[in-house]
Amino acid sequence: MAENAQTLPRIFKWFAEGKIAASGFPETEEELCAVAAQGISHIVAASRKEPDTEAIARLGMTVETFKGASSDVATLDAAVESLHAAALRDEKALVH
């Protein structure tokens, strides 16, 4: 997918052969558009920032928020399960 890397969120990187990506928090709608253009349909938000749920929905993506995943094992497990569920649905996912 030929998106300009400058429009993707910082430190965007694919893992698991193009199924799961990780990045910094998408700061703008332009960055969310670039994420959607990569074929990503599910976002796992593990940062403390609040994702732009309206823009995410407009772009046809879903989001699940797991604040505190970096300091709480149960929350981290739930975030990992969200990624796993997306993979089982054959959806590309982004975690940040």
N, CA, C and O atoms as CSV, one atom per row, in Angstrom:
chain,resi,resn,atom,element,x,y,z
A,1,MET,N,N,0.852,-1.161,0.000
A,1,MET,CA,C,0.000,0.000,0.000
A,1,MET,C,C,0.896,1.221,0.000
A,1,MET,O,O,1.798,1.332,0.830
A,2,ALA,N,N,0.665,2.102,-0.889
A,2,ALA,CA,C,1.626,3.152,-1.184
A,2,ALA,C,C,1.407,4.430,-0.391
A,2,ALA,O,O,1.494,5.520,-0.957
A,3,GLU,N,N,1.130,4.330,0.879
A,3,GLU,CA,C,1.012,5.530,1.689
A,3,GLU,C,C,2.397,6.090,1.967
A,3,GLU,O,O,3.356,5.337,2.140
A,4,ASN,N,N,2.499,7.385,2.008
A,4,ASN,CA,C,3.731,8.053,2.366
A,4,ASN,C,C,3.986,7.819,3.850
A,4,ASN,O,O,3.105,8.064,4.675
A,5,ALA,N,N,5.170,7.353,4.194
A,5,ALA,CA,C,5.497,7.048,5.586
A,5,ALA,C,C,5.362,8.280,6.477
A,5,ALA,O,O,5.184,8.143,7.687
A,6,GLN,N,N,5.444,9.473,5.906
A,6,GLN,CA,C,5.323,10.684,6.707
A,6,GLN,C,C,3.902,10.878,7.230
A,6,GLN,O,O,3.712,11.602,8.207
A,7,THR,N,N,2.894,10.252,6.610
A,7,THR,CA,C,1.526,10.414,7.083
A,7,THR,C,C,1.140,9.333,8.084
A,7,THR,O,O,0.132,9.466,8.777
A,8,LEU,N,N,1.931,8.264,8.170
A,8,LEU,CA,C,1.668,7.229,9.153
A,8,LEU,C,C,2.088,7.719,10.535
A,8,LEU,O,O,2.951,8.591,10.643
A,9,PRO,N,N,1.491,7.172,11.593
A,9,PRO,CA,C,1.924,7.563,12.935
A,9,PRO,C,C,3.404,7.259,13.127
A,9,PRO,O,O,3.956,6.386,12.458
A,10,ARG,N,N,4.037,7.974,14.034
A,10,ARG,CA,C,5.468,7.768,14.273
A,10,ARG,C,C,5.728,6.316,14.667
A,10,ARG,O,O,4.862,5.647,15.231
A,11,ILE,N,N,6.884,5.860,14.372
A,11,ILE,CA,C,7.395,4.506,14.616
A,11,ILE,C,C,6.443,3.392,14.170
A,11,ILE,O,O,6.363,2.348,14.818
A,12,PHE,N,N,5.726,3.611,13.070
A,12,PHE,CA,C,4.837,2.583,12.524
A,12,PHE,C,C,5.673,1.411,12.023
A,12,PHE,O,O,6.643,1.605,11.290
A,13,LYS,N,N,5.302,0.202,12.416
A,13,LYS,CA,C,6.025,-0.990,11.987
A,13,LYS,C,C,5.071,-2.168,11.933
A,13,LYS,O,O,4.249,-2.365,12.828
A,14,TRP,N,N,5.196,-2.953,10.858
A,14,TRP,CA,C,4.410,-4.176,10.723
A,14,TRP,C,C,5.077,-5.321,11.461
A,14,TRP,O,O,6.303,-5.441,11.465
A,15,PHE,N,N,4.267,-6.158,12.082
A,15,PHE,CA,C,4.693,-7.403,12.708
A,15,PHE,C,C,3.780,-8.500,12.176
A,15,PHE,O,O,2.762,-8.199,11.552
A,16,ALA,N,N,4.116,-9.740,12.403
A,16,ALA,CA,C,3.248,-10.873,12.041
A,16,ALA,C,C,2.828,-10.817,10.574
A,16,ALA,O,O,1.650,-10.965,10.249
A,17,GLU,N,N,3.800,-10.603,9.699
A,17,GLU,CA,C,3.585,-10.662,8.257
A,17,GLU,C,C,2.405,-9.825,7.764
A,17,GLU,O,O,1.549,-10.327,7.037
A,18,GLY,N,N,2.358,-8.568,8.152
A,18,GLY,CA,C,1.327,-7.671,7.655
A,18,GLY,C,C,-0.033,-7.848,8.298
A,18,GLY,O,O,-1.031,-7.365,7.764
A,19,LYS,N,N,-0.096,-8.524,9.425
A,19,LYS,CA,C,-1.371,-8.718,10.126
A,19,LYS,C,C,-1.516,-7.762,11.307
A,19,LYS,O,O,-2.602,-7.244,11.566
A,20,ILE,N,N,-0.421,-7.534,12.015
A,20,ILE,CA,C,-0.438,-6.684,13.201
A,20,ILE,C,C,0.652,-5.632,13.058
A,20,ILE,O,O,1.796,-5.942,12.727
A,21,ALA,N,N,0.273,-4.377,13.315
A,21,ALA,CA,C,1.227,-3.274,13.272
A,21,ALA,C,C,1.249,-2.600,14.638
A,21,ALA,O,O,0.292,-2.688,15.407
A,22,ALA,N,N,2.344,-1.938,14.919
A,22,ALA,CA,C,2.473,-1.143,16.136
A,22,ALA,C,C,2.949,0.247,15.740
A,22,ALA,O,O,3.652,0.417,14.744
A,23,SER,N,N,2.561,1.229,16.527
A,23,SER,CA,C,2.992,2.595,16.239
A,23,SER,C,C,2.806,3.452,17.475
A,23,SER,O,O,2.282,3.017,18.500
A,24,GLY,N,N,3.260,4.697,17.335
A,24,GLY,CA,C,2.921,5.693,18.334
A,24,GLY,C,C,1.456,6.066,18.163
A,24,GLY,O,O,0.812,5.635,17.207
A,25,PHE,N,N,0.939,6.848,19.063
A,25,PHE,CA,C,-0.456,7.282,19.026
A,25,PHE,C,C,-0.742,8.062,17.742
A,25,PHE,O,O,-0.024,9.016,17.445
A,26,PRO,N,N,-1.772,7.686,16.970
A,26,PRO,CA,C,-2.133,8.469,15.780
A,26,PRO,C,C,-2.654,9.840,16.222
A,26,PRO,O,O,-3.721,9.939,16.828
A,27,GLU,N,N,-1.902,10.884,15.918
A,27,GLU,CA,C,-2.200,12.231,16.414
A,27,GLU,C,C,-3.241,12.981,15.594
A,27,GLU,O,O,-3.920,13.864,16.117
A,28,THR,N,N,-3.375,12.637,14.305
A,28,THR,CA,C,-4.255,13.405,13.419
A,28,THR,C,C,-5.161,12.473,12.623
A,28,THR,O,O,-4.919,11.269,12.540
A,29,GLU,N,N,-6.195,13.046,12.047
A,29,GLU,CA,C,-7.064,12.265,11.176
A,29,GLU,C,C,-6.300,11.811,9.934
A,29,GLU,O,O,-6.575,10.738,9.396
A,30,GLU,N,N,-5.347,12.613,9.477
A,30,GLU,CA,C,-4.509,12.214,8.347
A,30,GLU,C,C,-3.748,10.921,8.669
A,30,GLU,O,O,-3.648,10.031,7.825
A,31,GLU,N,N,-3.223,10.826,9.873
A,31,GLU,CA,C,-2.526,9.602,10.271
A,31,GLU,C,C,-3.495,8.423,10.343
A,31,GLU,O,O,-3.145,7.313,9.943
A,32,LEU,N,N,-4.701,8.649,10.845
A,32,LEU,CA,C,-5.702,7.578,10.879
A,32,LEU,C,C,-6.088,7.143,9.465
A,32,LEU,O,O,-6.302,5.956,9.219
A,33,CYS,N,N,-6.177,8.096,8.538
A,33,CYS,CA,C,-6.458,7.761,7.134
A,33,CYS,C,C,-5.343,6.887,6.560
A,33,CYS,O,O,-5.612,5.931,5.833
A,34,ALA,N,N,-4.109,7.212,6.883
A,34,ALA,CA,C,-2.972,6.417,6.407
A,34,ALA,C,C,-3.018,5.012,6.994
A,34,ALA,O,O,-2.685,4.043,6.312
A,35,VAL,N,N,-3.427,4.896,8.254
A,35,VAL,CA,C,-3.572,3.587,8.897
A,35,VAL,C,C,-4.649,2.782,8.171
A,35,VAL,O,O,-4.441,1.612,7.850
A,36,ALA,N,N,-5.795,3.406,7.915
A,36,ALA,CA,C,-6.877,2.726,7.203
A,36,ALA,C,C,-6.439,2.304,5.802
A,36,ALA,O,O,-6.830,1.240,5.321
A,37,ALA,N,N,-5.629,3.136,5.148
A,37,ALA,CA,C,-5.144,2.819,3.799
A,37,ALA,C,C,-4.225,1.597,3.800
A,37,ALA,O,O,-4.021,0.973,2.759
A,38,GLN,N,N,-3.675,1.258,4.953
A,38,GLN,CA,C,-2.848,0.055,5.074
A,38,GLN,C,C,-3.708,-1.203,5.173
A,38,GLN,O,O,-3.181,-2.315,5.211
A,39,GLY,N,N,-5.026,-1.031,5.215
A,39,GLY,CA,C,-5.928,-2.168,5.334
A,39,GLY,C,C,-6.252,-2.535,6.768
A,39,GLY,O,O,-6.878,-3.562,7.027
A,40,ILE,N,N,-5.831,-1.702,7.692
A,40,ILE,CA,C,-6.085,-1.959,9.116
A,40,ILE,C,C,-7.532,-1.614,9.420
A,40,ILE,O,O,-8.022,-0.545,9.055
A,41,SER,N,N,-8.216,-2.545,10.101
A,41,SER,CA,C,-9.617,-2.311,10.429
A,41,SER,C,C,-9.889,-2.307,11.932
A,41,SER,O,O,-11.002,-1.994,12.355
A,42,HIS,N,N,-8.891,-2.650,12.740
A,42,HIS,CA,C,-9.086,-2.700,14.196
A,42,HIS,C,C,-7.890,-2.048,14.887
A,42,HIS,O,O,-6.737,-2.332,14.561
A,43,ILE,N,N,-8.182,-1.177,15.840
A,43,ILE,CA,C,-7.139,-0.499,16.602
A,43,ILE,C,C,-7.259,-0.901,18.069
A,43,ILE,O,O,-8.346,-0.875,18.647
A,44,VAL,N,N,-6.137,-1.269,18.654
A,44,VAL,CA,C,-6.050,-1.551,20.078
A,44,VAL,C,C,-5.288,-0.389,20.695
A,44,VAL,O,O,-4.078,-0.261,20.513
A,45,ALA,N,N,-6.002,0.451,21.423
A,45,ALA,CA,C,-5.421,1.654,22.010
A,45,ALA,C,C,-4.986,1.348,23.437
A,45,ALA,O,O,-5.816,1.239,24.339
A,46,ALA,N,N,-3.684,1.213,23.631
A,46,ALA,CA,C,-3.146,0.882,24.948
A,46,ALA,C,C,-2.459,2.073,25.604
A,46,ALA,O,O,-1.855,1.935,26.668
A,47,SER,N,N,-2.549,3.233,24.978
A,47,SER,CA,C,-1.928,4.424,25.556
A,47,SER,C,C,-2.924,5.123,26.482
A,47,SER,O,O,-4.096,4.754,26.550
A,48,ARG,N,N,-2.441,6.118,27.179
A,48,ARG,CA,C,-3.313,6.869,28.094
A,48,ARG,C,C,-4.136,7.921,27.354
A,48,ARG,O,O,-5.091,8.463,27.909
A,49,LYS,N,N,-3.773,8.211,26.108
A,49,LYS,CA,C,-4.507,9.203,25.327
A,49,LYS,C,C,-5.824,8.618,24.834
A,49,LYS,O,O,-5.949,7.408,24.642
A,50,GLU,N,N,-6.790,9.484,24.635
A,50,GLU,CA,C,-8.110,9.074,24.157
A,50,GLU,C,C,-8.129,9.090,22.626
A,50,GLU,O,O,-7.881,10.134,22.022
A,51,PRO,N,N,-8.421,7.946,21.989
A,51,PRO,CA,C,-8.444,7.920,20.525
A,51,PRO,C,C,-9.647,8.696,19.968
A,51,PRO,O,O,-10.663,8.863,20.643
A,52,ASP,N,N,-9.508,9.157,18.743
A,52,ASP,CA,C,-10.584,9.879,18.056
A,52,ASP,C,C,-11.582,8.851,17.524
A,52,ASP,O,O,-11.513,8.451,16.362
A,53,THR,N,N,-12.503,8.433,18.378
A,53,THR,CA,C,-13.428,7.355,18.027
A,53,THR,C,C,-14.337,7.718,16.854
A,53,THR,O,O,-14.713,6.847,16.070
A,54,GLU,N,N,-14.692,8.993,16.729
A,54,GLU,CA,C,-15.552,9.405,15.615
A,54,GLU,C,C,-14.824,9.256,14.283
A,54,GLU,O,O,-15.386,8.724,13.326
A,55,ALA,N,N,-13.587,9.717,14.215
A,55,ALA,CA,C,-12.807,9.589,12.972
A,55,ALA,C,C,-12.547,8.120,12.665
A,55,ALA,O,O,-12.617,7.708,11.507
A,56,ILE,N,N,-12.251,7.336,13.678
A,56,ILE,CA,C,-11.992,5.909,13.484
A,56,ILE,C,C,-13.225,5.231,12.904
A,56,ILE,O,O,-13.117,4.443,11.965
A,57,ALA,N,N,-14.393,5.532,13.458
A,57,ALA,CA,C,-15.640,4.949,12.951
A,57,ALA,C,C,-15.937,5.415,11.523
A,57,ALA,O,O,-16.359,4.614,10.690
A,58,ARG,N,N,-15.722,6.702,11.234
A,58,ARG,CA,C,-15.940,7.228,9.872
A,58,ARG,C,C,-15.072,6.502,8.849
A,58,ARG,O,O,-15.460,6.349,7.691
A,59,LEU,N,N,-13.900,6.060,9.282
A,59,LEU,CA,C,-12.974,5.383,8.382
A,59,LEU,C,C,-13.249,3.881,8.303
A,59,LEU,O,O,-12.509,3.148,7.647
A,60,GLY,N,N,-14.312,3.423,8.972
A,60,GLY,CA,C,-14.697,2.021,8.900
A,60,GLY,C,C,-13.869,1.104,9.784
A,60,GLY,O,O,-13.840,-0.109,9.577
A,61,MET,N,N,-13.200,1.683,10.766
A,61,MET,CA,C,-12.382,0.889,11.683
A,61,MET,C,C,-13.081,0.809,13.042
A,61,MET,O,O,-13.968,1.605,13.352
A,62,THR,N,N,-12.663,-0.163,13.835
A,62,THR,CA,C,-13.126,-0.268,15.218
A,62,THR,C,C,-11.946,-0.004,16.136
A,62,THR,O,O,-10.789,-0.111,15.729
A,63,VAL,N,N,-12.251,0.343,17.381
A,63,VAL,CA,C,-11.198,0.600,18.362
A,63,VAL,C,C,-11.639,0.061,19.716
A,63,VAL,O,O,-12.806,0.170,20.093
A,64,GLU,N,N,-10.698,-0.517,20.433
A,64,GLU,CA,C,-10.894,-0.906,21.819
A,64,GLU,C,C,-9.797,-0.229,22.619
A,64,GLU,O,O,-8.631,-0.246,22.224
A,65,THR,N,N,-10.172,0.370,23.748
A,65,THR,CA,C,-9.239,1.137,24.563
A,65,THR,C,C,-8.883,0.357,25.825
A,65,THR,O,O,-9.757,-0.167,26.516
A,66,PHE,N,N,-7.584,0.292,26.111
A,66,PHE,CA,C,-7.065,-0.424,27.274
A,66,PHE,C,C,-6.084,0.467,28.023
A,66,PHE,O,O,-4.880,0.208,28.032
A,67,LYS,N,N,-6.602,1.515,28.648
A,67,LYS,CA,C,-5.738,2.417,29.414
A,67,LYS,C,C,-5.132,1.656,30.580
A,67,LYS,O,O,-5.816,0.879,31.247
A,68,GLY,N,N,-3.870,1.876,30.819
A,68,GLY,CA,C,-3.187,1.220,31.931
A,68,GLY,C,C,-2.557,-0.108,31.564
A,68,GLY,O,O,-2.085,-0.829,32.443
A,69,ALA,N,N,-2.540,-0.453,30.269
A,69,ALA,CA,C,-1.970,-1.736,29.854
A,69,ALA,C,C,-0.493,-1.841,30.195
A,69,ALA,O,O,0.033,-2.946,30.333
A,70,SER,N,N,0.177,-0.716,30.330
A,70,SER,CA,C,1.604,-0.769,30.644
A,70,SER,C,C,1.868,-1.014,32.129
A,70,SER,O,O,3.006,-1.284,32.515
A,71,SER,N,N,0.842,-0.924,32.956
A,71,SER,CA,C,1.074,-1.092,34.389
A,71,SER,C,C,0.153,-2.115,35.055
A,71,SER,O,O,0.255,-2.342,36.260
A,72,ASP,N,N,-0.747,-2.733,34.283
A,72,ASP,CA,C,-1.693,-3.685,34.856
A,72,ASP,C,C,-1.748,-4.938,33.972
A,72,ASP,O,O,-2.124,-4.860,32.803
A,73,VAL,N,N,-1.379,-6.067,34.526
A,73,VAL,CA,C,-1.284,-7.305,33.750
A,73,VAL,C,C,-2.640,-7.718,33.179
A,73,VAL,O,O,-2.706,-8.176,32.039
A,74,ALA,N,N,-3.717,-7.567,33.944
A,74,ALA,CA,C,-5.037,-7.957,33.448
A,74,ALA,C,C,-5.436,-7.101,32.246
A,74,ALA,O,O,-6.009,-7.612,31.284
A,75,THR,N,N,-5.139,-5.812,32.298
A,75,THR,CA,C,-5.443,-4.921,31.174
A,75,THR,C,C,-4.580,-5.269,29.970
A,75,THR,O,O,-5.061,-5.273,28.837
A,76,LEU,N,N,-3.309,-5.560,30.211
A,76,LEU,CA,C,-2.421,-5.977,29.127
A,76,LEU,C,C,-2.924,-7.272,28.489
A,76,LEU,O,O,-2.929,-7.393,27.264
A,77,ASP,N,N,-3.342,-8.231,29.299
A,77,ASP,CA,C,-3.893,-9.482,28.771
A,77,ASP,C,C,-5.124,-9.220,27.906
A,77,ASP,O,O,-5.285,-9.837,26.853
A,78,ALA,N,N,-5.985,-8.316,28.341
A,78,ALA,CA,C,-7.186,-7.987,27.565
A,78,ALA,C,C,-6.818,-7.364,26.226
A,78,ALA,O,O,-7.459,-7.648,25.214
A,79,ALA,N,N,-5.796,-6.519,26.209
A,79,ALA,CA,C,-5.347,-5.909,24.954
A,79,ALA,C,C,-4.798,-6.969,24.007
A,79,ALA,O,O,-5.082,-6.941,22.810
A,80,VAL,N,N,-4.021,-7.896,24.535
A,80,VAL,CA,C,-3.476,-8.986,23.712
A,80,VAL,C,C,-4.608,-9.849,23.174
A,80,VAL,O,O,-4.567,-10.268,22.017
A,81,GLU,N,N,-5.612,-10.120,23.990
A,81,GLU,CA,C,-6.769,-10.907,23.538
A,81,GLU,C,C,-7.527,-10.183,22.424
A,81,GLU,O,O,-8.045,-10.822,21.508
A,82,SER,N,N,-7.592,-8.869,22.498
A,82,SER,CA,C,-8.237,-8.089,21.438
A,82,SER,C,C,-7.486,-8.244,20.118
A,82,SER,O,O,-8.099,-8.391,19.061
A,83,LEU,N,N,-6.151,-8.209,20.188
A,83,LEU,CA,C,-5.340,-8.435,18.991
A,83,LEU,C,C,-5.544,-9.845,18.455
A,83,LEU,O,O,-5.673,-10.040,17.247
A,84,HIS,N,N,-5.573,-10.816,19.342
A,84,HIS,CA,C,-5.774,-12.207,18.949
A,84,HIS,C,C,-7.137,-12.395,18.279
A,84,HIS,O,O,-7.238,-13.076,17.259
A,85,ALA,N,N,-8.178,-11.796,18.845
A,85,ALA,CA,C,-9.514,-11.897,18.261
A,85,ALA,C,C,-9.551,-11.282,16.864
A,85,ALA,O,O,-10.191,-11.830,15.966
A,86,ALA,N,N,-8.874,-10.153,16.673
A,86,ALA,CA,C,-8.810,-9.534,15.347
A,86,ALA,C,C,-8.116,-10.469,14.365
A,86,ALA,O,O,-8.554,-10.609,13.224
A,87,ALA,N,N,-7.039,-11.106,14.805
A,87,ALA,CA,C,-6.320,-12.050,13.939
A,87,ALA,C,C,-7.211,-13.228,13.565
A,87,ALA,O,O,-7.188,-13.685,12.422
A,88,LEU,N,N,-7.991,-13.720,14.513
A,88,LEU,CA,C,-8.897,-14.839,14.223
A,88,LEU,C,C,-9.986,-14.446,13.229
A,88,LEU,O,O,-10.477,-15.288,12.477
A,89,ARG,N,N,-10.366,-13.155,13.222
A,89,ARG,CA,C,-11.348,-12.647,12.256
A,89,ARG,C,C,-10.676,-12.281,10.929
A,89,ARG,O,O,-11.334,-11.799,10.007
A,90,ASP,N,N,-9.354,-12.515,10.837
A,90,ASP,CA,C,-8.559,-12.177,9.663
A,90,ASP,C,C,-8.572,-10.670,9.378
A,90,ASP,O,O,-8.588,-10.246,8.222
A,91,GLU,N,N,-8.566,-9.876,10.443
A,91,GLU,CA,C,-8.500,-8.430,10.338
A,91,GLU,C,C,-7.071,-7.974,10.613
A,91,GLU,O,O,-6.380,-8.535,11.463
A,92,LYS,N,N,-6.650,-6.968,9.896
A,92,LYS,CA,C,-5.373,-6.321,10.209
A,92,LYS,C,C,-5.612,-5.386,11.387
A,92,LYS,O,O,-6.636,-4.707,11.459
A,93,ALA,N,N,-4.652,-5.361,12.310
A,93,ALA,CA,C,-4.831,-4.576,13.530
A,93,ALA,C,C,-3.607,-3.710,13.806
A,93,ALA,O,O,-2.487,-4.034,13.411
A,94,LEU,N,N,-3.856,-2.604,14.494
A,94,LEU,CA,C,-2.804,-1.696,14.953
A,94,LEU,C,C,-2.884,-1.604,16.459
A,94,LEU,O,O,-3.969,-1.439,17.017
A,95,VAL,N,N,-1.758,-1.707,17.117
A,95,VAL,CA,C,-1.682,-1.475,18.555
A,95,VAL,C,C,-0.781,-0.274,18.790
A,95,VAL,O,O,0.278,-0.132,18.179
A,96,HIS,N,N,-1.238,0.591,19.702
A,96,HIS,CA,C,-0.407,1.736,20.097
A,96,HIS,C,C,-0.594,2.004,21.555
A,96,HIS,O,O,0.014,2.927,22.097
